[in-house]
Amino acid sequence: MATIFNFQTKSGKQRGILAVYILHTLHKKPKSGYDILKEITEKTHGAWTPSKGTIYPLLTKLEKDNLIQINKVEQRSKTVYETTEKGIEQLKNVRKHAKEMEEKINQFRNMLSEIINQEKSEIISTMLQIRKLVIELSQTKQEEIQKMLNKTLCELQDLAQEEGIPVE
């Protein structure tokens, strides 16, 4: 059974979010382990950087499972990886179950926001419901959604300014 940050493959194997992210990022462009670490640090604004002791064994495992392969070896033995066809298929399978993954993450997010922001949990819950609907609504509704969100953002910025909170 898949846990909150693990996803089950067709064959029943568990893949963690880091493995899925590696497949995703290598599918976009071949990268080294160091490049992947740097990218994750940037995307999480420094909140999370997997250790070298996590990323390199995982790259080795993904290579052994024929999900990634060596694209080239650069100076100082810098190994650059890319996804294989099998890795791309696995990534497509994970994306097919995106709604299930999103739901798991939302459940975790709801629980965490309730713990941290008890007095604002209802507001945060509403924001998460809005986010879910925005994702699910069709592309033809995007312009209308953007107008609604821009109006709401302006109103919230006005409230923030009233309380002396700097607004970007």
ROPA-615722 format. One record per residue: x, y, z of N, C-alpha, C in turn; residue number from 1. Coordinates in Angstrom, 1 decimal. Layout:
BEGIN
+--------+--------+--------+--------+--------+--------+--------+--------+--------+-----+
:   n.xx :   n.yy :   n.zz :  ca.xx :  ca.yy :  ca.zz :   c.xx :   c.yy :   c.zz : seq :
+--------+--------+--------+--------+--------+--------+--------+--------+--------+-----+
:      X :      Y :      Z :      X :      Y :      Z :      X :      Y :      Z : NUM :
...
+--------+--------+--------+--------+--------+--------+--------+--------+--------+-----+
This chain:
BEGIN
+--------+--------+--------+--------+--------+--------+--------+--------+--------+-----+
:   n.xx :   n.yy :   n.zz :  ca.xx :  ca.yy :  ca.zz :   c.xx :   c.yy :   c.zz : seq :
+--------+--------+--------+--------+--------+--------+--------+--------+--------+-----+
:    0.8 :   -1.2 :    0.0 :    0.0 :    0.0 :    0.0 :    0.9 :    1.3 :    0.0 :   1 :
:    0.5 :    2.2 :   -0.8 :    1.3 :    3.5 :   -0.9 :    1.0 :    4.3 :    0.3 :   2 :
:    2.1 :    5.0 :    0.8 :    1.9 :    5.9 :    1.9 :    1.8 :    7.3 :    1.4 :   3 :
:    1.8 :    8.3 :    2.3 :    1.5 :    9.7 :    1.8 :    2.5 :   10.2 :    0.8 :   4 :
:    3.8 :    9.8 :    1.0 :    4.8 :   10.3 :    0.0 :    5.4 :    9.2 :   -0.8 :   5 :
:    4.7 :    8.1 :   -0.9 :    5.1 :    7.0 :   -1.7 :    4.0 :    6.7 :   -2.7 :   6 :
:    4.4 :    6.2 :   -3.9 :    3.5 :    5.9 :   -4.9 :    3.7 :    4.5 :   -5.5 :   7 :
:    2.7 :    3.8 :   -5.7 :    2.8 :    2.4 :   -6.1 :    2.8 :    2.3 :   -7.6 :   8 :
:    3.8 :    1.5 :   -8.2 :    3.9 :    1.3 :   -9.6 :    2.9 :    0.2 :  -10.0 :   9 :
:    2.8 :    0.0 :  -11.3 :    2.0 :   -1.1 :  -11.9 :    2.4 :   -2.4 :  -11.3 :  10 :
:    3.7 :   -2.6 :  -11.1 :    4.2 :   -3.9 :  -10.6 :    4.1 :   -4.0 :   -9.1 :  11 :
:    3.6 :   -2.9 :   -8.5 :    3.4 :   -3.0 :   -7.0 :    4.6 :   -2.5 :   -6.2 :  12 :
:    5.6 :   -2.0 :   -6.9 :    6.8 :   -1.5 :   -6.2 :    6.5 :   -0.1 :   -5.7 :  13 :
:    7.1 :    0.3 :   -4.6 :    6.9 :    1.6 :   -4.0 :    7.9 :    2.5 :   -4.6 :  14 :
:    7.5 :    3.7 :   -4.9 :    8.5 :    4.8 :   -5.3 :    8.2 :    6.0 :   -4.4 :  15 :
:    9.2 :    6.5 :   -3.8 :    9.1 :    7.7 :   -3.0 :    9.1 :    9.0 :   -3.8 :  16 :
:    8.6 :   10.0 :   -3.2 :    8.5 :   11.3 :   -3.9 :    9.9 :   11.8 :   -4.5 :  17 :
:   11.0 :   11.5 :   -3.8 :   12.3 :   11.8 :   -4.3 :   12.6 :   11.1 :   -5.6 :  18 :
:   12.3 :    9.8 :   -5.6 :   12.5 :    9.0 :   -6.9 :   11.7 :    9.5 :   -8.0 :  19 :
:   10.4 :    9.8 :   -7.7 :    9.5 :   10.3 :   -8.7 :   10.0 :   11.7 :   -9.2 :  20 :
:   10.5 :   12.5 :   -8.3 :   11.0 :   13.9 :   -8.7 :   12.3 :   13.7 :   -9.6 :  21 :
:   13.1 :   12.8 :   -9.3 :   14.3 :   12.5 :  -10.1 :   13.9 :   12.1 :  -11.5 :  22 :
:   13.0 :   11.2 :  -11.6 :   12.5 :   10.8 :  -12.9 :   11.9 :   12.0 :  -13.7 :  23 :
:   11.2 :   12.8 :  -13.0 :   10.6 :   14.0 :  -13.6 :   11.6 :   15.0 :  -14.1 :  24 :
:   12.6 :   15.3 :  -13.2 :   13.6 :   16.3 :  -13.6 :   14.5 :   15.8 :  -14.7 :  25 :
:   14.9 :   14.5 :  -14.6 :   15.8 :   14.0 :  -15.7 :   15.0 :   13.8 :  -17.0 :  26 :
:   13.7 :   13.7 :  -17.0 :   13.0 :   13.6 :  -18.2 :   13.0 :   15.0 :  -18.9 :  27 :
:   13.0 :   16.1 :  -18.1 :   13.1 :   17.4 :  -18.7 :   14.5 :   17.7 :  -19.3 :  28 :
:   15.5 :   17.2 :  -18.6 :   16.9 :   17.5 :  -19.0 :   17.8 :   16.6 :  -18.2 :  29 :
:   18.8 :   16.0 :  -18.9 :   19.8 :   15.2 :  -18.2 :   20.6 :   16.1 :  -17.2 :  30 :
:   20.8 :   15.5 :  -16.0 :   21.5 :   16.2 :  -14.9 :   22.4 :   15.2 :  -14.1 :  31 :
:   23.3 :   15.8 :  -13.3 :   24.1 :   15.1 :  -12.4 :   23.3 :   15.0 :  -11.0 :  32 :
:   23.8 :   14.2 :  -10.1 :   23.3 :   14.1 :   -8.8 :   23.4 :   15.5 :   -8.1 :  33 :
:   24.5 :   16.1 :   -8.3 :   24.8 :   17.5 :   -7.7 :   23.7 :   18.5 :   -8.2 :  34 :
:   23.5 :   18.4 :   -9.5 :   22.5 :   19.3 :  -10.1 :   21.1 :   19.1 :   -9.6 :  35 :
:   20.8 :   17.9 :   -9.3 :   19.5 :   17.6 :   -8.8 :   19.4 :   18.1 :   -7.3 :  36 :
:   20.4 :   17.9 :   -6.5 :   20.4 :   18.4 :   -5.2 :   20.3 :   19.9 :   -5.2 :  37 :
:   21.0 :   20.6 :   -6.0 :   20.9 :   22.0 :   -6.1 :   19.5 :   22.5 :   -6.5 :  38 :
:   18.9 :   21.8 :   -7.5 :   17.6 :   22.1 :   -8.0 :   16.5 :   22.0 :   -6.9 :  39 :
:   16.6 :   20.9 :   -6.1 :   15.7 :   20.7 :   -5.0 :   15.8 :   21.8 :   -4.0 :  40 :
:   17.0 :   22.1 :   -3.6 :   17.3 :   23.2 :   -2.6 :   16.7 :   24.5 :   -3.1 :  41 :
:   16.8 :   24.8 :   -4.4 :   16.3 :   26.1 :   -5.0 :   14.7 :   26.0 :   -4.9 :  42 :
:   14.2 :   24.9 :   -5.4 :   12.7 :   24.8 :   -5.5 :   12.0 :   24.8 :   -4.1 :  43 :
:   12.7 :   24.3 :   -3.1 :   12.2 :   24.3 :   -1.7 :   12.7 :   25.5 :   -0.9 :  44 :
:   13.4 :   26.5 :   -1.6 :   13.9 :   27.7 :   -0.9 :   14.8 :   27.3 :    0.3 :  45 :
:   15.5 :   26.2 :    0.1 :   16.4 :   25.8 :    1.2 :   15.8 :   25.0 :    2.3 :  46 :
:   14.5 :   24.8 :    2.2 :   13.8 :   24.1 :    3.3 :   14.1 :   22.6 :    3.4 :  47 :
:   14.5 :   22.1 :    2.2 :   14.9 :   20.7 :    2.2 :   15.9 :   20.4 :    1.1 :  48 :
:   17.0 :   19.8 :    1.6 :   18.0 :   19.3 :    0.6 :   18.3 :   17.9 :    1.0 :  49 :
:   18.0 :   16.9 :    0.2 :   18.3 :   15.6 :    0.5 :   19.9 :   15.4 :    0.7 :  50 :
:   20.3 :   14.5 :    1.5 :   21.7 :   14.4 :    1.7 :   22.3 :   13.6 :    0.5 :  51 :
:   23.6 :   13.7 :    0.3 :   24.3 :   13.0 :   -0.7 :   24.2 :   11.5 :   -0.5 :  52 :
:   24.1 :   11.1 :    0.8 :   23.9 :    9.7 :    1.2 :   22.5 :    9.2 :    0.9 :  53 :
:   21.6 :   10.1 :    0.5 :   20.3 :    9.7 :    0.1 :   20.2 :    9.7 :   -1.5 :  54 :
:   20.7 :   10.8 :   -2.1 :   20.5 :   10.9 :   -3.5 :   21.3 :   10.0 :   -4.3 :  55 :
:   22.6 :    9.8 :   -4.0 :   23.5 :    8.9 :   -4.8 :   23.1 :    7.5 :   -4.8 :  56 :
:   22.8 :    6.9 :   -3.6 :   22.3 :    5.5 :   -3.6 :   21.0 :    5.4 :   -4.4 :  57 :
:   20.1 :    6.4 :   -4.3 :   18.9 :    6.3 :   -5.0 :   19.1 :    6.4 :   -6.5 :  58 :
:   20.0 :    7.2 :   -7.0 :   20.4 :    7.2 :   -8.4 :   20.9 :    5.9 :   -8.9 :  59 :
:   21.7 :    5.3 :   -8.0 :   22.3 :    3.9 :   -8.3 :   21.1 :    2.9 :   -8.4 :  60 :
:   20.2 :    3.0 :   -7.5 :   19.0 :    2.1 :   -7.5 :   18.2 :    2.3 :   -8.7 :  61 :
:   17.9 :    3.5 :   -9.1 :   17.1 :    3.8 :  -10.3 :   17.8 :    3.3 :  -11.6 :  62 :
:   19.1 :    3.5 :  -11.6 :   19.9 :    3.0 :  -12.7 :   19.8 :    1.4 :  -12.8 :  63 :
:   20.0 :    0.8 :  -11.6 :   19.9 :   -0.7 :  -11.5 :   18.5 :   -1.2 :  -12.0 :  64 :
:   17.4 :   -0.4 :  -11.7 :   16.1 :   -0.7 :  -12.1 :   15.8 :   -0.4 :  -13.5 :  65 :
:   16.8 :    0.1 :  -14.2 :   16.7 :    0.6 :  -15.6 :   15.7 :    1.7 :  -15.8 :  66 :
:   15.5 :    2.6 :  -14.8 :   14.7 :    3.7 :  -15.0 :   15.4 :    5.0 :  -15.4 :  67 :
:   16.7 :    5.0 :  -15.1 :   17.6 :    6.0 :  -15.6 :   18.9 :    5.4 :  -16.1 :  68 :
:   19.6 :    6.1 :  -16.9 :   20.9 :    5.6 :  -17.4 :   21.9 :    6.8 :  -17.5 :  69 :
:   23.2 :    6.4 :  -17.6 :   24.2 :    7.4 :  -17.7 :   24.1 :    8.0 :  -19.1 :  70 :
:   24.1 :    9.3 :  -19.1 :   24.0 :   10.1 :  -20.4 :   25.5 :   10.4 :  -20.8 :  71 :
:   26.3 :   10.8 :  -19.8 :   27.7 :   11.1 :  -20.1 :   28.4 :   11.2 :  -18.8 :  72 :
:   29.7 :   11.1 :  -18.8 :   30.6 :   11.4 :  -17.6 :   31.5 :   12.6 :  -18.0 :  73 :
:   31.3 :   13.6 :  -17.2 :   32.1 :   14.9 :  -17.5 :   33.3 :   14.9 :  -16.6 :  74 :
:   34.0 :   16.1 :  -16.6 :   35.2 :   16.3 :  -15.8 :   35.0 :   15.9 :  -14.4 :  75 :
:   36.1 :   15.4 :  -13.8 :   36.1 :   15.0 :  -12.4 :   35.1 :   13.9 :  -12.1 :  76 :
:   34.8 :   13.0 :  -13.1 :   33.9 :   11.9 :  -12.9 :   32.5 :   12.3 :  -12.6 :  77 :
:   32.1 :   13.5 :  -13.1 :   30.7 :   14.0 :  -12.8 :   29.8 :   13.2 :  -13.8 :  78 :
:   28.9 :   12.4 :  -13.2 :   28.0 :   11.5 :  -14.0 :   26.7 :   12.2 :  -14.2 :  79 :
:   26.3 :   12.3 :  -15.5 :   25.1 :   13.0 :  -15.9 :   24.1 :   11.8 :  -16.3 :  80 :
:   22.9 :   11.9 :  -15.7 :   21.9 :   10.8 :  -15.9 :   20.8 :   11.4 :  -16.8 :  81 :
:   20.0 :   10.4 :  -17.4 :   18.8 :   10.7 :  -18.1 :   17.8 :    9.6 :  -17.9 :  82 :
:   16.6 :    9.8 :  -18.2 :   15.6 :    8.8 :  -18.0 :   15.6 :    7.8 :  -19.2 :  83 :
:   15.3 :    6.6 :  -18.9 :   15.1 :    5.6 :  -20.0 :   13.7 :    5.5 :  -20.4 :  84 :
:   13.4 :    4.7 :  -21.4 :   12.0 :    4.6 :  -21.8 :   11.2 :    4.0 :  -20.7 :  85 :
:   11.7 :    3.0 :  -19.9 :   11.1 :    2.4 :  -18.8 :   10.8 :    3.5 :  -17.7 :  86 :
:   11.8 :    4.4 :  -17.5 :   11.6 :    5.5 :  -16.5 :   10.5 :    6.5 :  -16.9 :  87 :
:   10.4 :    6.7 :  -18.2 :    9.4 :    7.6 :  -18.8 :    8.0 :    7.0 :  -18.6 :  88 :
:    7.9 :    5.7 :  -18.8 :    6.7 :    5.0 :  -18.7 :    6.2 :    5.0 :  -17.2 :  89 :
:    7.2 :    4.8 :  -16.3 :    6.9 :    4.9 :  -14.9 :    6.4 :    6.3 :  -14.5 :  90 :
:    7.0 :    7.3 :  -15.0 :    6.6 :    8.7 :  -14.7 :    5.2 :    8.9 :  -15.3 :  91 :
:    4.9 :    8.4 :  -16.4 :    3.5 :    8.6 :  -17.0 :    2.5 :    7.9 :  -16.1 :  92 :
:    2.9 :    6.7 :  -15.6 :    2.0 :    6.0 :  -14.7 :    1.7 :    6.8 :  -13.4 :  93 :
:    2.7 :    7.4 :  -12.9 :    2.5 :    8.2 :  -11.7 :    1.6 :    9.4 :  -12.0 :  94 :
:    1.9 :   10.0 :  -13.2 :    1.0 :   11.2 :  -13.6 :   -0.4 :   10.8 :  -13.8 :  95 :
:   -0.7 :    9.5 :  -14.2 :   -2.0 :    9.1 :  -14.4 :   -2.8 :    9.1 :  -13.1 :  96 :
:   -2.0 :    8.8 :  -12.0 :   -2.6 :    8.8 :  -10.7 :   -2.4 :   10.1 :   -9.9 :  97 :
:   -2.3 :   11.2 :  -10.7 :   -2.0 :   12.5 :  -10.1 :   -3.1 :   12.9 :   -9.1 :  98 :
:   -4.4 :   12.6 :   -9.4 :   -5.5 :   13.0 :   -8.6 :   -5.4 :   12.3 :   -7.2 :  99 :
:   -5.0 :   11.1 :   -7.2 :   -4.8 :   10.3 :   -6.0 :   -3.7 :   10.9 :   -5.2 : 100 :
:   -2.6 :   11.2 :   -5.9 :   -1.4 :   11.8 :   -5.2 :   -1.8 :   13.1 :   -4.6 : 101 :
:   -2.5 :   14.0 :   -5.3 :   -2.9 :   15.3 :   -4.9 :   -3.7 :   15.2 :   -3.6 : 102 :
:   -4.6 :   14.2 :   -3.6 :   -5.5 :   14.0 :   -2.5 :   -4.7 :   13.6 :   -1.3 : 103 :
:   -3.8 :   12.7 :   -1.4 :   -2.9 :   12.3 :   -0.3 :   -2.2 :   13.5 :    0.3 : 104 :
:   -1.6 :   14.3 :   -0.6 :   -0.9 :   15.5 :   -0.1 :   -1.8 :   16.5 :    0.5 : 105 :
:   -3.0 :   16.7 :    0.0 :   -4.0 :   17.6 :    0.6 :   -4.4 :   17.1 :    2.0 : 106 :
:   -4.5 :   15.8 :    2.2 :   -4.9 :   15.3 :    3.5 :   -3.8 :   15.6 :    4.5 : 107 :
:   -2.5 :   15.4 :    4.1 :   -1.4 :   15.7 :    4.9 :   -1.3 :   17.2 :    5.2 : 108 :
:   -1.5 :   18.0 :    4.2 :   -1.5 :   19.5 :    4.3 :   -2.6 :   19.9 :    5.3 : 109 :
:   -3.8 :   19.4 :    5.1 :   -4.9 :   19.8 :    6.0 :   -4.5 :   19.5 :    7.5 : 110 :
:   -4.0 :   18.3 :    7.7 :   -3.6 :   17.9 :    9.1 :   -2.5 :   18.8 :    9.6 : 111 :
:   -1.5 :   19.1 :    8.8 :   -0.4 :   19.9 :    9.3 :   -0.9 :   21.4 :    9.5 : 112 :
:   -1.8 :   21.9 :    8.7 :   -2.2 :   23.3 :    8.9 :   -3.1 :   23.4 :   10.1 : 113 :
:   -3.9 :   22.3 :   10.4 :   -4.7 :   22.3 :   11.6 :   -3.8 :   22.3 :   12.9 : 114 :
:   -2.7 :   21.6 :   12.8 :   -1.8 :   21.6 :   14.0 :   -1.1 :   22.9 :   14.1 : 115 :
:   -0.6 :   23.5 :   13.1 :    0.1 :   24.7 :   13.1 :   -0.7 :   26.0 :   13.3 : 116 :
:   -1.8 :   26.1 :   12.5 :   -2.6 :   27.3 :   12.5 :   -4.0 :   27.0 :   12.9 : 117 :
:   -4.2 :   26.6 :   14.2 :   -5.5 :   26.1 :   14.7 :   -6.6 :   27.2 :   14.4 : 118 :
:   -6.2 :   28.5 :   14.7 :   -7.2 :   29.5 :   14.5 :   -7.5 :   29.8 :   13.1 : 119 :
:   -6.7 :   29.4 :   12.2 :   -6.9 :   29.7 :   10.7 :   -7.2 :   28.5 :    9.9 : 120 :
:   -7.5 :   27.3 :   10.6 :   -7.6 :   26.1 :    9.9 :   -8.8 :   26.1 :    8.9 : 121 :
:   -9.9 :   26.8 :    9.2 :  -11.0 :   26.9 :    8.3 :  -10.7 :   27.7 :    7.1 : 122 :
:  -10.0 :   28.8 :    7.3 :   -9.5 :   29.6 :    6.1 :   -8.6 :   28.8 :    5.2 : 123 :
:   -7.6 :   28.1 :    5.8 :   -6.7 :   27.3 :    5.0 :   -7.4 :   26.2 :    4.3 : 124 :
:   -8.4 :   25.6 :    5.0 :   -9.2 :   24.5 :    4.3 :   -9.9 :   25.1 :    3.1 : 125 :
:  -10.5 :   26.2 :    3.2 :  -11.1 :   26.9 :    2.1 :  -10.2 :   27.2 :    1.0 : 126 :
:   -9.0 :   27.6 :    1.3 :   -7.9 :   27.9 :    0.3 :   -7.6 :   26.6 :   -0.5 : 127 :
:   -7.4 :   25.5 :    0.3 :   -7.1 :   24.2 :   -0.3 :   -8.2 :   23.7 :   -1.2 : 128 :
:   -9.4 :   24.0 :   -0.8 :  -10.6 :   23.6 :   -1.7 :  -10.6 :   24.4 :   -3.0 : 129 :
:  -10.3 :   25.7 :   -2.9 :  -10.2 :   26.6 :   -4.0 :   -9.1 :   26.1 :   -5.0 : 130 :
:   -7.9 :   25.7 :   -4.4 :   -6.8 :   25.2 :   -5.2 :   -7.2 :   23.9 :   -5.9 : 131 :
:   -7.9 :   23.1 :   -5.3 :   -8.3 :   21.8 :   -5.9 :   -9.3 :   22.1 :   -7.0 : 132 :
:  -10.2 :   23.0 :   -6.8 :  -11.1 :   23.3 :   -7.9 :  -10.5 :   24.0 :   -9.1 : 133 :
:   -9.5 :   24.9 :   -8.8 :   -8.8 :   25.5 :   -9.9 :   -8.1 :   24.5 :  -10.8 : 134 :
:   -7.5 :   23.5 :  -10.1 :   -6.8 :   22.4 :  -10.9 :   -7.8 :   21.6 :  -11.7 : 135 :
:   -8.9 :   21.3 :  -11.1 :   -9.9 :   20.4 :  -11.8 :  -10.7 :   21.1 :  -12.9 : 136 :
:  -10.9 :   22.4 :  -12.8 :  -11.8 :   23.1 :  -13.8 :  -11.1 :   23.1 :  -15.1 : 137 :
:  -11.9 :   23.1 :  -16.2 :  -11.3 :   23.0 :  -17.5 :  -10.5 :   24.3 :  -17.9 : 138 :
:   -9.7 :   24.1 :  -18.9 :   -8.9 :   25.2 :  -19.4 :   -9.7 :   26.4 :  -19.9 : 139 :
:  -10.9 :   26.1 :  -20.4 :  -11.8 :   27.2 :  -20.9 :  -12.2 :   28.2 :  -19.8 : 140 :
:  -12.1 :   27.7 :  -18.5 :  -12.5 :   28.6 :  -17.4 :  -11.3 :   29.3 :  -16.8 : 141 :
:  -10.1 :   29.1 :  -17.3 :   -8.9 :   29.7 :  -16.7 :   -9.0 :   31.2 :  -16.6 : 142 :
:   -9.4 :   31.9 :  -17.7 :   -9.5 :   33.3 :  -17.7 :  -10.4 :   33.9 :  -16.6 : 143 :
:  -11.6 :   33.2 :  -16.5 :  -12.6 :   33.6 :  -15.5 :  -12.0 :   33.4 :  -14.1 : 144 :
:  -11.3 :   32.3 :  -13.9 :  -10.7 :   32.0 :  -12.6 :   -9.7 :   33.0 :  -12.3 : 145 :
:   -8.8 :   33.4 :  -13.2 :   -7.8 :   34.3 :  -13.0 :   -8.4 :   35.7 :  -12.6 : 146 :
:   -9.4 :   36.1 :  -13.2 :  -10.1 :   37.4 :  -12.8 :  -10.6 :   37.3 :  -11.4 : 147 :
:  -11.2 :   36.2 :  -11.0 :  -11.8 :   36.1 :   -9.7 :  -10.6 :   36.1 :   -8.6 : 148 :
:   -9.6 :   35.4 :   -8.9 :   -8.4 :   35.3 :   -8.0 :   -7.7 :   36.7 :   -7.9 : 149 :
:   -7.6 :   37.4 :   -9.0 :   -7.0 :   38.7 :   -9.0 :   -7.8 :   39.7 :   -8.1 : 150 :
:   -9.1 :   39.6 :   -8.2 :  -10.0 :   40.5 :   -7.4 :   -9.8 :   40.2 :   -5.9 : 151 :
:   -9.8 :   38.9 :   -5.6 :   -9.7 :   38.4 :   -4.2 :   -8.3 :   38.9 :   -3.7 : 152 :
:   -7.3 :   38.7 :   -4.5 :   -5.9 :   39.1 :   -4.1 :   -5.9 :   40.6 :   -3.8 : 153 :
:   -6.4 :   41.4 :   -4.6 :   -6.5 :   42.8 :   -4.4 :   -7.2 :   43.2 :   -3.1 : 154 :
:   -8.3 :   42.5 :   -2.8 :   -9.0 :   42.8 :   -1.6 :   -8.2 :   42.3 :   -0.3 : 155 :
:   -7.5 :   41.2 :   -0.4 :   -6.6 :   40.8 :    0.7 :   -5.5 :   41.7 :    0.9 : 156 :
:   -4.9 :   42.2 :   -0.2 :   -3.8 :   43.2 :   -0.1 :   -4.3 :   44.5 :    0.6 : 157 :
:   -5.5 :   44.9 :    0.3 :   -6.1 :   46.1 :    0.9 :   -6.2 :   45.8 :    2.4 : 158 :
:   -6.7 :   44.6 :    2.8 :   -6.7 :   44.3 :    4.2 :   -5.4 :   44.3 :    4.9 : 159 :
:   -4.4 :   43.7 :    4.2 :   -3.0 :   43.7 :    4.7 :   -2.5 :   45.1 :    4.9 : 160 :
:   -2.7 :   46.0 :    4.0 :   -2.2 :   47.4 :    4.1 :   -2.9 :   48.1 :    5.3 : 161 :
:   -4.2 :   47.8 :    5.5 :   -4.9 :   48.4 :    6.7 :   -4.2 :   48.0 :    8.0 : 162 :
:   -3.6 :   46.8 :    8.0 :   -3.0 :   46.3 :    9.2 :   -1.5 :   46.6 :    9.2 : 163 :
:   -1.0 :   47.3 :    8.2 :    0.4 :   47.7 :    8.2 :    1.3 :   46.6 :    7.7 : 164 :
:    0.8 :   45.6 :    7.0 :    1.6 :   44.5 :    6.5 :    2.1 :   44.9 :    5.1 : 165 :
:    3.4 :   44.8 :    4.9 :    3.9 :   45.2 :    3.6 :    3.4 :   44.2 :    2.5 : 166 :
:    3.0 :   44.8 :    1.3 :    2.4 :   44.0 :    0.2 :    3.4 :   44.1 :   -1.0 : 167 :
:    3.6 :   43.0 :   -1.6 :    4.5 :   42.9 :   -2.8 :    3.8 :   43.4 :   -4.0 : 168 :
+--------+--------+--------+--------+--------+--------+--------+--------+--------+-----+
